[in-house]
Amino acid sequence: MATTAHDDLMALKLRIRAAGLKWTAARGAVLLALSDAERPLSHAELVELVAGQGFNRATVYRNLMDLTGGGLVARADMGDHVWRFEVKAADDPMHPHFMCTLCGVVSCLPETAVSMRTPALKAAVHRVDDVLLKGACAACA
């Protein structure tokens, strides 16, 4: 049975409320835009996506901070001083990212793209928060 837009909206509302946050149209719009994205998005990119719904930059930013604080959204600086945001998966698997140093596009990589299970790493590191690979993407190469 296919899910409907109504089912998706209800699921978003439940996730937001389960995180201890109040449901608002702006929160829903931001979380939906991030859910539909195939890669982490910057604040500016999110503003463009939801601007047609009447939400300004400050509203988008405030809701990003609330969703991040509620554990629904992950925020990362890829080394260029631009925060990018993505929906945290329910089981919260860490996955690596790739950033093209030519065009600046950040992409999610599958968890298996980088092996983090080496004995040397386990001996030296207690926790890994982010893995970021940088280089030239296929479109820029």
N, CA, C and O atoms as a MOPAC input file, in Angstrom:
PM7 MOZYME 1SCF
protein

 N      0.84000 1    -1.17300 1     0.00000 1
 C      0.00000 1     0.00000 1     0.00000 1
 C      0.89100 1     1.24500 1     0.00000 1
 O      1.76900 1     1.36900 1     0.85400 1
 N      0.68700 1     2.13300 1    -0.90900 1
 C      1.50100 1     3.33200 1    -1.03800 1
 C      1.13800 1     4.34000 1     0.05100 1
 O     -0.01500 1     4.43800 1     0.47000 1
 N      2.15800 1     5.09000 1     0.50200 1
 C      1.87700 1     6.13000 1     1.47700 1
 C      1.38900 1     7.36900 1     0.75300 1
 O      1.74700 1     7.61700 1    -0.39800 1
 N      0.58500 1     8.12500 1     1.42900 1
 C      0.05500 1     9.36100 1     0.85300 1
 C      0.76300 1    10.54300 1     1.48400 1
 O      1.47900 1    10.39800 1     2.47400 1
 N      0.55600 1    11.72000 1     0.89900 1
 C      1.12500 1    12.93900 1     1.47100 1
 C      0.60200 1    13.15000 1     2.89000 1
 O      1.32500 1    13.64300 1     3.75600 1
 N     -0.65300 1    12.77600 1     3.12500 1
 C     -1.24800 1    12.89500 1     4.45600 1
 C     -0.52200 1    12.00400 1     5.45000 1
 O     -0.24700 1    12.42100 1     6.57500 1
 N     -0.20400 1    10.75800 1     5.03600 1
 C      0.53900 1     9.84000 1     5.90900 1
 C      1.92600 1    10.40000 1     6.23200 1
 O      2.38300 1    10.32000 1     7.37200 1
 N      2.59300 1    10.96700 1     5.22000 1
 C      3.91600 1    11.55100 1     5.42800 1
 C      3.84200 1    12.71500 1     6.39900 1
 O      4.69700 1    12.85300 1     7.27300 1
 N      2.82500 1    13.55200 1     6.25100 1
 C      2.64900 1    14.70400 1     7.13300 1
 C      2.39900 1    14.25100 1     8.56800 1
 O      2.95600 1    14.81500 1     9.51000 1
 N      1.57100 1    13.24300 1     8.72700 1
 C      1.28800 1    12.71700 1    10.07500 1
 C      2.55400 1    12.13600 1    10.69800 1
 O      2.79500 1    12.31800 1    11.89100 1
 N      3.35900 1    11.44200 1     9.90600 1
 C      4.60800 1    10.87200 1    10.42100 1
 C      5.55700 1    11.98600 1    10.87000 1
 O      6.21900 1    11.85700 1    11.90000 1
 N      5.62500 1    13.07300 1    10.10500 1
 C      6.46000 1    14.21300 1    10.49400 1
 C      5.97300 1    14.82200 1    11.80700 1
 O      6.76700 1    15.12700 1    12.69700 1
 N      4.67300 1    14.99100 1    11.91000 1
 C      4.10700 1    15.55600 1    13.13700 1
 C      4.44900 1    14.68900 1    14.34200 1
 O      4.81400 1    15.19900 1    15.40100 1
 N      4.32800 1    13.38200 1    14.17300 1
 C      4.63400 1    12.47100 1    15.27000 1
 C      6.10800 1    12.52900 1    15.65200 1
 O      6.43900 1    12.51000 1    16.83700 1
 N      6.99700 1    12.59900 1    14.66300 1
 C      8.44000 1    12.68400 1    14.94900 1
 C      8.76600 1    13.96900 1    15.70500 1
 O      9.53700 1    13.95400 1    16.66500 1
 N      8.17900 1    15.07200 1    15.26800 1
 C      8.43800 1    16.36300 1    15.91900 1
 C      7.92900 1    16.34800 1    17.35000 1
 O      8.62500 1    16.78600 1    18.26600 1
 N      6.73400 1    15.85200 1    17.54000 1
 C      6.16500 1    15.79700 1    18.89900 1
 C      6.93000 1    14.82100 1    19.78900 1
 O      7.12200 1    15.08300 1    20.97600 1
 N      7.36900 1    13.68700 1    19.21600 1
 C      8.12400 1    12.70800 1    19.99600 1
 C      9.46500 1    13.27600 1    20.46000 1
 O     10.02200 1    12.82300 1    21.46000 1
 N      9.97800 1    14.26200 1    19.73700 1
 C     11.23400 1    14.90900 1    20.11700 1
 C     11.01500 1    15.99300 1    21.17100 1
 O     11.96000 1    16.66900 1    21.57900 1
 N      9.76600 1    16.15600 1    21.60700 1
 C      9.45400 1    17.14600 1    22.62500 1
 C      9.26900 1    18.54900 1    22.08400 1
 O      9.30900 1    19.52500 1    22.83300 1
 N      9.06400 1    18.64500 1    20.77200 1
 C      8.86800 1    19.94600 1    20.13500 1
 C      7.41400 1    20.12400 1    19.74100 1
 O      6.69300 1    19.15500 1    19.50300 1
 N      7.00300 1    21.36200 1    19.67800 1
 C      5.65400 1    21.69000 1    19.22200 1
 C      5.62600 1    21.65100 1    17.69300 1
 O      6.56500 1    22.10300 1    17.03800 1
 N      4.55300 1    21.11400 1    17.13600 1
 C      4.37600 1    21.10400 1    15.69000 1
 C      4.05000 1    22.51400 1    15.21400 1
 O      3.15000 1    23.15900 1    15.75200 1
 N      4.77100 1    22.99200 1    14.21500 1
 C      4.42900 1    24.23800 1    13.53000 1
 C      4.57100 1    23.98200 1    12.03400 1
 O      5.27200 1    23.06100 1    11.61500 1
 N      3.91200 1    24.79400 1    11.24700 1
 C      4.00700 1    24.64200 1     9.79400 1
 C      5.44700 1    24.84500 1     9.32200 1
 O      5.90800 1    24.14500 1     8.42100 1
 N      6.15400 1    25.79400 1     9.92400 1
 C      7.54400 1    26.05400 1     9.53300 1
 C      8.43600 1    24.86400 1     9.87200 1
 O      9.27600 1    24.47300 1     9.06200 1
 N      8.26300 1    24.28800 1    11.05300 1
 C      9.05400 1    23.10800 1    11.43700 1
 C      8.78300 1    21.95300 1    10.48300 1
 O      9.70000 1    21.25400 1    10.05200 1
 N      7.52600 1    21.76900 1    10.16800 1
 C      7.16600 1    20.70800 1     9.24200 1
 C      7.76100 1    20.93200 1     7.85900 1
 O      8.24300 1    19.99000 1     7.22900 1
 N      7.72900 1    22.16900 1     7.38600 1
 C      8.26900 1    22.48600 1     6.05800 1
 C      9.77500 1    22.25400 1     6.00800 1
 O     10.29100 1    21.70800 1     5.03200 1
 N     10.47700 1    22.66700 1     7.05700 1
 C     11.92800 1    22.48700 1     7.10200 1
 C     12.27400 1    21.00000 1     7.17000 1
 O     13.14600 1    20.53300 1     6.43800 1
 N     11.59800 1    20.25800 1     8.04100 1
 C     11.88000 1    18.82500 1     8.17800 1
 C     11.52100 1    18.07800 1     6.90500 1
 O     12.24200 1    17.16200 1     6.50800 1
 N     10.42200 1    18.44800 1     6.25500 1
 C     10.03800 1    17.80700 1     4.99600 1
 C     11.06700 1    18.08100 1     3.90800 1
 O     11.43700 1    17.17400 1     3.16300 1
 N     11.53100 1    19.32400 1     3.81000 1
 C     12.54000 1    19.66900 1     2.79800 1
 C     13.82100 1    18.86900 1     3.02500 1
 O     14.43300 1    18.39100 1     2.07000 1
 N     14.22300 1    18.72600 1     4.27300 1
 C     15.41800 1    17.93600 1     4.56600 1
 C     15.18400 1    16.44900 1     4.30200 1
 O     16.08700 1    15.74800 1     3.84500 1
 N     13.98100 1    15.97300 1     4.58700 1
 C     13.65500 1    14.56600 1     4.34400 1
 C     13.69400 1    14.23300 1     2.85500 1
 O     14.08700 1    13.13600 1     2.46000 1
 N     13.28100 1    15.19400 1     2.04100 1
 C     13.25500 1    14.98300 1     0.59300 1
 C     14.61900 1    15.16500 1    -0.06700 1
 O     14.83000 1    14.73100 1    -1.20000 1
 N     15.53900 1    15.80500 1     0.64200 1
 C     16.86100 1    16.09200 1     0.07400 1
 C     17.70300 1    14.82300 1    -0.01400 1
 O     17.60700 1    13.93600 1     0.83400 1
 N     18.50700 1    14.75600 1    -1.02800 1
 C     19.39200 1    13.60200 1    -1.20700 1
 C     20.78400 1    13.85400 1    -0.64400 1
 O     21.65600 1    12.98700 1    -0.70600 1
 N     20.98500 1    15.05100 1    -0.09300 1
 C     22.28900 1    15.41900 1     0.45600 1
 C     22.07800 1    16.45100 1     1.55200 1
 O     20.99900 1    17.03700 1     1.64500 1
 N     23.08300 1    16.68600 1     2.37800 1
 C     22.96000 1    17.74100 1     3.39500 1
 C     22.78200 1    19.10700 1     2.72200 1
 O     23.39900 1    19.37900 1     1.69200 1
 N     21.94800 1    19.95400 1     3.30300 1
 C     21.65200 1    21.26700 1     2.73600 1
 C     22.09000 1    22.38000 1     3.67700 1
 O     22.03800 1    22.23100 1     4.89700 1
 N     22.51600 1    23.48000 1     3.10600 1
 C     22.87000 1    24.65000 1     3.90100 1
 C     21.60600 1    25.41900 1     4.25800 1
 O     20.53800 1    25.17900 1     3.69400 1
 N     21.74000 1    26.34000 1     5.19600 1
 C     20.62900 1    27.20400 1     5.56900 1
 C     20.10700 1    27.94200 1     4.34000 1
 O     18.89700 1    28.00800 1     4.12600 1
 N     21.00500 1    28.49400 1     3.53300 1
 C     20.59900 1    29.24900 1     2.34500 1
 C     19.81300 1    28.38300 1     1.36400 1
 O     18.83400 1    28.83900 1     0.77400 1
 N     20.24100 1    27.13900 1     1.19100 1
 C     19.52300 1    26.22800 1     0.28600 1
 C     18.12800 1    25.92600 1     0.82200 1
 O     17.16600 1    25.85800 1     0.05700 1
 N     18.01900 1    25.74400 1     2.12600 1
 C     16.70900 1    25.48500 1     2.73000 1
 C     15.79100 1    26.69500 1     2.61000 1
 O     14.59500 1    26.54900 1     2.35800 1
 N     16.35100 1    27.88900 1     2.79200 1
 C     15.54800 1    29.10200 1     2.64700 1
 C     14.94200 1    29.15300 1     1.24800 1
 O     13.76200 1    29.46400 1     1.09200 1
 N     15.74600 1    28.84800 1     0.23200 1
 C     15.23500 1    28.82900 1    -1.14800 1
 C     14.10600 1    27.81800 1    -1.31500 1
 O     13.11600 1    28.09400 1    -1.99300 1
 N     14.25500 1    26.65800 1    -0.70300 1
 C     13.25500 1    25.59600 1    -0.85700 1
 C     11.91800 1    25.92900 1    -0.21700 1
 O     10.87300 1    25.54500 1    -0.74200 1
 N     11.93100 1    26.63600 1     0.90300 1
 C     10.67400 1    26.89800 1     1.62400 1
 C     10.19800 1    28.34300 1     1.51000 1
 O      9.16100 1    28.69400 1     2.07300 1
 N     10.92900 1    29.17500 1     0.80200 1
 C     10.56200 1    30.59200 1     0.68600 1
 C      9.17000 1    30.77500 1     0.08400 1
 O      8.44800 1    31.69200 1     0.47500 1
 N      8.79100 1    29.93200 1    -0.84300 1
 C      7.47300 1    30.02500 1    -1.47000 1
 C      6.33000 1    29.76200 1    -0.50900 1
 O      5.17600 1    30.05700 1    -0.81900 1
 N      6.64000 1    29.20800 1     0.65600 1
 C      5.61600 1    28.93500 1     1.66300 1
 C      5.51800 1    30.07400 1     2.68000 1
 O      4.75800 1    29.99000 1     3.64500 1
 N      6.30100 1    31.14500 1     2.45400 1
 C      6.20400 1    32.32400 1     3.31100 1
 C      7.12400 1    32.34300 1     4.50900 1
 O      6.93200 1    33.16000 1     5.41000 1
 N      8.12300 1    31.46800 1     4.55200 1
 C      9.04000 1    31.42500 1     5.69200 1
 C     10.31300 1    32.18900 1     5.35700 1
 O     10.92100 1    31.96500 1     4.31100 1
 N     10.71800 1    33.09600 1     6.25400 1
 C     11.91500 1    33.88200 1     6.00500 1
 C     13.15300 1    33.20500 1     6.58400 1
 O     13.06700 1    32.14600 1     7.20500 1
 N     14.30600 1    33.83700 1     6.36800 1
 C     15.59300 1    33.27600 1     6.78800 1
 C     15.64600 1    33.01500 1     8.29900 1
 O     16.11500 1    31.96600 1     8.74100 1
 N     15.16400 1    33.97200 1     9.07300 1
 C     15.22100 1    33.82800 1    10.52900 1
 C     14.34800 1    32.67500 1    11.01200 1
 O     14.73500 1    31.93700 1    11.91700 1
 N     13.18800 1    32.52400 1    10.41800 1
 C     12.28500 1    31.42900 1    10.79700 1
 C     12.91000 1    30.08600 1    10.46100 1
 O     12.85700 1    29.16100 1    11.27100 1
 N     13.49600 1    29.96600 1     9.28600 1
 C     14.15100 1    28.71500 1     8.88400 1
 C     15.30000 1    28.41100 1     9.84000 1
 O     15.43400 1    27.27800 1    10.30300 1
 N     16.12800 1    29.40800 1    10.13900 1
 C     17.26900 1    29.20300 1    11.03300 1
 C     16.80600 1    28.76200 1    12.42900 1
 O     17.33300 1    27.79900 1    12.98600 1
 N     15.84100 1    29.45800 1    12.97500 1
 C     15.33000 1    29.13300 1    14.31300 1
 C     14.80600 1    27.69100 1    14.35500 1
 O     15.04700 1    26.96700 1    15.32100 1
 N     14.10000 1    27.28900 1    13.31900 1
 C     13.56500 1    25.92500 1    13.28900 1
 C     14.65100 1    24.89000 1    13.06500 1
 O     14.55000 1    23.77800 1    13.58400 1
 N     15.67600 1    25.22000 1    12.31400 1
 C     16.81500 1    24.30200 1    12.17300 1
 C     17.47700 1    24.06800 1    13.52900 1
 O     17.83100 1    22.93800 1    13.86600 1
 N     17.64100 1    25.13400 1    14.29900 1
 C     18.25900 1    24.99600 1    15.62200 1
 C     17.37900 1    24.16400 1    16.54900 1
 O     17.88500 1    23.34000 1    17.31100 1
 N     16.06100 1    24.37500 1    16.49000 1
 C     15.13900 1    23.59700 1    17.32000 1
 C     15.16900 1    22.12200 1    16.92800 1
 O     15.22300 1    21.25100 1    17.79600 1
 N     15.13300 1    21.84000 1    15.63600 1
 C     15.14100 1    20.45500 1    15.15900 1
 C     16.46700 1    19.77200 1    15.47200 1
 O     16.49900 1    18.57800 1    15.76700 1
 N     17.55700 1    20.52700 1    15.40800 1
 C     18.86400 1    19.98200 1    15.77500 1
 C     18.89700 1    19.69000 1    17.27200 1
 O     19.34800 1    18.62400 1    17.69100 1
 N     18.42600 1    20.62600 1    18.06400 1
 C     18.37500 1    20.43200 1    19.51200 1
 C     17.48400 1    19.27700 1    19.91800 1
 O     17.74300 1    18.61300 1    20.92100 1
 N     16.43600 1    19.03400 1    19.14400 1
 C     15.52600 1    17.92900 1    19.41700 1
 C     16.03600 1    16.58600 1    18.92800 1
 O     15.37800 1    15.56500 1    19.12700 1
 N     17.20000 1    16.57200 1    18.29000 1
 C     17.79400 1    15.31300 1    17.83300 1
 C     17.23900 1    14.79100 1    16.52400 1
 O     17.53500 1    13.65900 1    16.14100 1
 N     16.44300 1    15.58400 1    15.83000 1
 C     15.86700 1    15.13700 1    14.55600 1
 C     16.75800 1    15.45000 1    13.36700 1
 O     16.66200 1    14.80600 1    12.32200 1
 N     17.62100 1    16.43800 1    13.52900 1
 C     18.46400 1    16.91500 1    12.44000 1
 C     19.90700 1    16.94900 1    12.91400 1
 O     20.18700 1    17.32400 1    14.05200 1
 N     20.81500 1    16.55700 1    12.03800 1
 C     22.24800 1    16.64500 1    12.32200 1
 C     22.81200 1    17.86300 1    11.60700 1
 O     22.40700 1    18.18800 1    10.49100 1
 N     23.74800 1    18.52800 1    12.26100 1
 C     24.38400 1    19.71900 1    11.70500 1
 C     25.88200 1    19.45800 1    11.62500 1
 O     26.48400 1    18.95800 1    12.57500 1
 N     26.48100 1    19.80200 1    10.48000 1
 C     27.91800 1    19.58300 1    10.32700 1
 C     28.55300 1    20.73000 1     9.55800 1
 O     27.95500 1    21.27700 1     8.63100 1
 N     29.76400 1    21.08700 1     9.94800 1
 C     30.58600 1    22.04900 1     9.21900 1
 C     31.59100 1    21.21300 1     8.44900 1
 O     32.36800 1    20.46400 1     9.04000 1
 N     31.57500 1    21.33900 1     7.14500 1
 C     32.43800 1    20.52600 1     6.28900 1
 C     33.80900 1    21.16800 1     6.07600 1
 O     34.52700 1    20.80700 1     5.14300 1
 N     34.16900 1    22.10900 1     6.93000 1
 C     35.46200 1    22.75000 1     6.83200 1
 C     35.44100 1    24.06600 1     6.07900 1
 O     36.46300 1    24.74300 1     5.97800 1
 N     34.27900 1    24.43200 1     5.55000 1
 C     34.17500 1    25.69200 1     4.80700 1
 C     33.37100 1    26.73300 1     5.57600 1
 O     32.97700 1    27.75500 1     5.01500 1
 N     33.12900 1    26.47600 1     6.84500 1
 C     32.38600 1    27.37700 1     7.73600 1
 C     30.93600 1    27.58000 1     7.31300 1
 O     30.33600 1    28.61100 1     7.61600 1
 N     30.38000 1    26.60900 1     6.62100 1
 C     28.96300 1    26.61300 1     6.25100 1
 C     28.34200 1    25.38400 1     6.89300 1
 O     28.71800 1    24.25500 1     6.57700 1
 N     27.39400 1    25.60300 1     7.79200 1
 C     26.69800 1    24.46100 1     8.37600 1
 C     25.78200 1    23.84800 1     7.33600 1
 O     25.10700 1    24.54800 1     6.58000 1
 N     25.77400 1    22.53000 1     7.31400 1
 C     24.84100 1    21.79700 1     6.45900 1
 C     24.03900 1    20.87500 1     7.36100 1
 O     24.53400 1    20.37500 1     8.37100 1
 N     22.80600 1    20.66700 1     6.97800 1
 C     21.85700 1    19.95400 1     7.81500 1
 C     21.28100 1    18.75900 1     7.06400 1
 O     21.08500 1    18.80100 1     5.84900 1
 N     21.01400 1    17.68900 1     7.82100 1
 C     20.34800 1    16.51900 1     7.25600 1
 C     19.54700 1    15.83800 1     8.34900 1
 O     19.86100 1    15.95700 1     9.53300 1
 N     18.51700 1    15.12800 1     7.94200 1
 C     17.67900 1    14.40300 1     8.89700 1
 C     18.48700 1    13.25300 1     9.47000 1
 O     19.16400 1    12.52800 1     8.74000 1
 N     18.40900 1    13.09600 1    10.78200 1
 C     19.04700 1    11.96500 1    11.44200 1
 C     18.15100 1    10.74300 1    11.26000 1
 O     16.93600 1    10.81800 1    11.44200 1
 N     18.74800 1     9.65100 1    10.90900 1
 C     17.99900 1     8.40500 1    10.79000 1
 C     17.59600 1     7.93400 1    12.18100 1
 O     18.24900 1     8.26200 1    13.17100 1
 N     16.52500 1     7.17000 1    12.24600 1
 C     16.02300 1     6.70000 1    13.53700 1
 C     17.08800 1     5.90800 1    14.29600 1
 O     17.21600 1     6.05500 1    15.51200 1
 N     17.85200 1     5.07200 1    13.59100 1
 C     18.89100 1     4.29100 1    14.25100 1
 C     20.22600 1     5.03100 1    14.27800 1
 O     21.21200 1     4.51400 1    14.80300 1
 N     20.26000 1     6.24500 1    13.71100 1
 C     21.39700 1     7.16500 1    13.76700 1
 C     22.72400 1     6.56400 1    13.33000 1
 O     23.71100 1     6.68500 1    14.05600 1
 N     22.78300 1     5.90800 1    12.14800 1
 C     24.08200 1     5.41200 1    11.71100 1
 C     24.94000 1     6.56900 1    11.21000 1
 O     24.46300 1     7.44200 1    10.48500 1
 N     26.20600 1     6.56400 1    11.60300 1
 C     27.11800 1     7.57700 1    11.08500 1
 C     27.46400 1     7.20300 1     9.65100 1
 O     27.72600 1     6.03600 1     9.35900 1
 N     27.46800 1     8.15600 1     8.78000 1
 C     27.89200 1     7.88400 1     7.41300 1
 C     28.84100 1     8.98700 1     6.96200 1
 O     28.72300 1    10.12700 1     7.41200 1
 N     29.77600 1     8.65800 1     6.08200 1
 C     30.73000 1     9.65700 1     5.62000 1
 C     30.11800 1    10.57600 1     4.56600 1
 O     29.09300 1    10.26200 1     3.96200 1
 N     30.77100 1    11.71400 1     4.36300 1
 C     30.35600 1    12.67000 1     3.34600 1
 C     31.52300 1    12.94500 1     2.40600 1
 O     32.68300 1    12.75900 1     2.77200 1
 N     31.21100 1    13.38200 1     1.21000 1
 C     32.21800 1    13.80500 1     0.23700 1
 C     31.91700 1    15.24400 1    -0.14200 1
 O     30.77700 1    15.58500 1    -0.45500 1
 N     32.94600 1    16.09000 1    -0.11200 1
 C     32.79100 1    17.48000 1    -0.50300 1
 C     33.70300 1    17.77500 1    -1.68100 1
 O     34.91500 1    17.56700 1    -1.61900 1
 N     33.09500 1    18.26300 1    -2.76000 1
 C     33.88000 1    18.66200 1    -3.92400 1
 C     34.52800 1    20.00700 1    -3.61600 1
 O     33.83600 1    20.97700 1    -3.30800 1
 N     35.83800 1    20.06300 1    -3.69800 1
 C     36.56000 1    21.29900 1    -3.39800 1
 C     36.47400 1    22.30000 1    -4.55300 1
 O     36.91600 1    23.44000 1    -4.41100 1
 N     35.91300 1    21.89100 1    -5.68600 1
 C     35.77000 1    22.79700 1    -6.82600 1
 C     34.39900 1    23.45700 1    -6.85200 1
 O     34.30500 1    24.67500 1    -7.00000 1
 N     33.32300 1    22.66100 1    -6.70900 1
 C     31.97100 1    23.23700 1    -6.79000 1
 C     31.31400 1    23.39000 1    -5.42500 1
 O     30.30800 1    24.09000 1    -5.30700 1
 N     31.85900 1    22.75300 1    -4.39000 1
 C     31.33000 1    22.89100 1    -3.03900 1
 C     30.16800 1    21.97900 1    -2.69300 1
 O     29.66300 1    22.03700 1    -1.57200 1
 N     29.73000 1    21.14300 1    -3.61500 1
 C     28.60100 1    20.25000 1    -3.34200 1
 C     29.03600 1    19.15500 1    -2.37000 1
 O     30.10700 1    18.56400 1    -2.51000 1
 N     28.18100 1    18.90100 1    -1.38400 1
 C     28.42700 1    17.85500 1    -0.39100 1
 C     27.45900 1    16.71200 1    -0.66200 1
 O     26.26400 1    16.93200 1    -0.85800 1
 N     27.97700 1    15.50500 1    -0.67000 1
 C     27.16600 1    14.31300 1    -0.92300 1
 C     27.31600 1    13.32500 1     0.22500 1
 O     28.36400 1    13.25400 1     0.86600 1
 N     26.26000 1    12.56500 1     0.47400 1
 C     26.32000 1    11.48200 1     1.45000 1
 C     26.91600 1    10.26200 1     0.76400 1
 O     26.58900 1     9.96300 1    -0.38500 1
 N     27.77500 1     9.57400 1     1.46100 1
 C     28.34800 1     8.33200 1     0.97100 1
 C     27.78100 1     7.17900 1     1.78800 1
 O     27.40500 1     7.36900 1     2.94500 1
 N     27.71400 1     5.99400 1     1.20500 1
 C     27.24100 1     4.85800 1     1.99900 1
 C     28.21300 1     4.57300 1     3.14300 1
 O     29.41100 1     4.83800 1     3.04400 1
 N     27.67200 1     4.03500 1     4.21400 1
 C     28.47900 1     3.74600 1     5.39900 1
 C     29.67500 1     2.86500 1     5.06200 1
 O     30.71800 1     2.95900 1     5.70800 1
 N     29.53100 1     2.02000 1     4.06500 1
 C     30.59300 1     1.08400 1     3.69900 1
 C     31.67200 1     1.71700 1     2.81600 1
 O     32.64400 1     1.04300 1     2.47600 1
 N     31.53200 1     2.99000 1     2.43500 1
 C     32.51000 1     3.63800 1     1.55600 1
 C     33.86500 1     3.81500 1     2.23700 1
 O     34.89900 1     3.85000 1     1.57100 1
 N     33.85600 1     3.92700 1     3.56000 1
 C     35.08400 1     4.12200 1     4.32000 1
 C     35.06800 1     3.13900 1     5.47700 1
 O     34.09400 1     3.08200 1     6.22800 1
 N     36.11300 1     2.38200 1     5.62700 1
 C     36.18800 1     1.42900 1     6.73200 1
 C     36.69900 1     2.13200 1     7.98100 1
 O     37.78400 1     2.71300 1     7.98600 1
 N     35.90600 1     2.07100 1     9.03100 1
 C     36.26200 1     2.68500 1    10.30900 1
 C     36.51800 1     1.61700 1    11.37200 1
 O     36.61100 1     1.93900 1    12.55600 1
 N     36.63000 1     0.38500 1    10.97600 1
 C     36.71800 1    -0.70300 1    11.92900 1
 C     38.11800 1    -1.32100 1    11.98800 1
 O     38.25200 1    -2.54300 1    12.06200 1
 N     39.12900 1    -0.50600 1    11.95800 1
 C     40.49000 1    -1.02800 1    12.04500 1
 C     40.91900 1    -1.11400 1    13.50300 1
 O     40.51100 1    -0.28200 1    14.31300 1
 N     41.73800 1    -2.10900 1    13.85400 1
 C     42.20700 1    -2.22600 1    15.24600 1
 C     42.96100 1    -0.97500 1    15.71300 1
 O     42.82200 1    -0.57000 1    16.86700 1
 N     43.74800 1    -0.36700 1    14.84000 1
 C     44.50600 1     0.83000 1    15.23500 1
 C     43.56100 1     1.96900 1    15.59200 1
 O     43.81500 1     2.70400 1    16.54600 1
 N     42.48800 1     2.12500 1    14.84900 1
 C     41.52200 1     3.18700 1    15.14100 1
 C     40.83100 1     2.91800 1    16.46600 1
 O     40.67400 1     3.82900 1    17.27800 1
 N     40.41900 1     1.68900 1    16.69200 1
 C     39.74500 1     1.35600 1    17.94200 1
 C     40.64100 1     1.60500 1    19.15400 1
 O     40.15800 1     1.98800 1    20.21900 1
 N     41.94100 1     1.38600 1    18.99200 1
 C     42.87000 1     1.58800 1    20.10200 1
 C     43.12100 1     3.06700 1    20.37400 1
 O     43.37700 1     3.44700 1    21.51600 1
 N     43.05100 1     3.90100 1    19.34700 1
 C     43.43200 1     5.30700 1    19.48800 1
 C     42.25500 1     6.26000 1    19.65900 1
 O     42.42700 1     7.36400 1    20.17700 1
 N     41.06200 1     5.85300 1    19.23300 1
 C     39.92800 1     6.78200 1    19.18300 1
 C     38.76600 1     6.24000 1    19.99600 1
 O     38.38700 1     5.07600 1    19.86000 1
 N     38.20400 1     7.09300 1    20.84000 1
 C     37.03700 1     6.70600 1    21.63900 1
 C     35.74800 1     6.83300 1    20.82700 1
 O     34.88600 1     5.95600 1    20.88600 1
 N     35.61600 1     7.94200 1    20.05600 1
 C     34.39400 1     8.19500 1    19.30300 1
 C     34.73600 1     8.97800 1    18.04200 1
 O     35.58400 1     9.86900 1    18.07100 1
 N     34.07700 1     8.64600 1    16.93700 1
 C     34.22500 1     9.40300 1    15.69200 1
 C     32.89300 1    10.08700 1    15.42300 1
 O     31.85800 1     9.42600 1    15.34100 1
 N     32.91500 1    11.42100 1    15.28400 1
 C     31.69100 1    12.17500 1    15.04200 1
 C     31.41600 1    12.38100 1    13.55600 1
 O     30.26600 1    12.31200 1    13.12300 1
 N     32.45200 1    12.63300 1    12.78000 1
 C     32.27600 1    12.92100 1    11.35500 1
 C     33.41500 1    12.31400 1    10.55400 1
 O     34.55100 1    12.23300 1    11.02200 1
 N     33.09100 1    11.88900 1     9.33900 1
 C     34.09700 1    11.47300 1     8.37000 1
 C     33.81000 1    12.24800 1     7.09900 1
 O     32.70900 1    12.18100 1     6.55200 1
 N     34.81400 1    12.98700 1     6.63100 1
 C     34.64800 1    13.83100 1     5.45200 1
 C     35.79500 1    13.57900 1     4.48700 1
 O     36.96800 1    13.68900 1     4.84500 1
 N     35.43600 1    13.24300 1     3.27100 1
 C     36.42100 1    13.10100 1     2.19600 1
 C     36.28700 1    14.32000 1     1.30100 1
 O     35.17900 1    14.78700 1     1.04000 1
 N     37.41700 1    14.83500 1     0.83100 1
 C     37.39800 1    15.99600 1    -0.05000 1
 C     38.15000 1    15.66300 1    -1.32100 1
 O     39.09400 1    14.87200 1    -1.31500 1
 N     37.72200 1    16.27500 1    -2.40900 1
 C     38.36800 1    16.07000 1    -3.69500 1
 C     37.50400 1    16.67600 1    -4.78000 1
 O     36.70200 1    17.57200 1    -4.51600 1
 N     37.66500 1    16.19000 1    -6.00100 1
 C     36.86700 1    16.67900 1    -7.13700 1
 C     35.78200 1    15.66000 1    -7.47700 1
 O     36.05700 1    14.46900 1    -7.62200 1
 N     34.55300 1    16.14300 1    -7.60000 1
 C     33.44900 1    15.25300 1    -7.95200 1
 C     33.54000 1    14.89300 1    -9.44700 1
 O     34.31000 1    15.49400 1   -10.19700 1
 N     32.75300 1    13.91900 1    -9.85200 1
 C     32.78400 1    13.45200 1   -11.23600 1
 C     32.38400 1    14.56400 1   -12.20700 1
 O     32.90300 1    14.62100 1   -13.32300 1
 N     31.47900 1    15.43700 1   -11.80300 1
 C     31.02700 1    16.51100 1   -12.69500 1
 C     32.11900 1    17.56200 1   -12.90600 1
 O     32.17900 1    18.19000 1   -13.96300 1
 N     32.97600 1    17.75500 1   -11.91100 1
 C     34.02400 1    18.78700 1   -12.01100 1
 C     35.34600 1    18.24500 1   -12.54600 1
 O     36.17900 1    19.01000 1   -13.03200 1
 N     35.53900 1    16.95800 1   -12.46000 1
 C     36.83600 1    16.36000 1   -12.85400 1
 C     37.06000 1    16.41300 1   -14.34400 1
 O     38.09500 1    15.95500 1   -14.83000 1

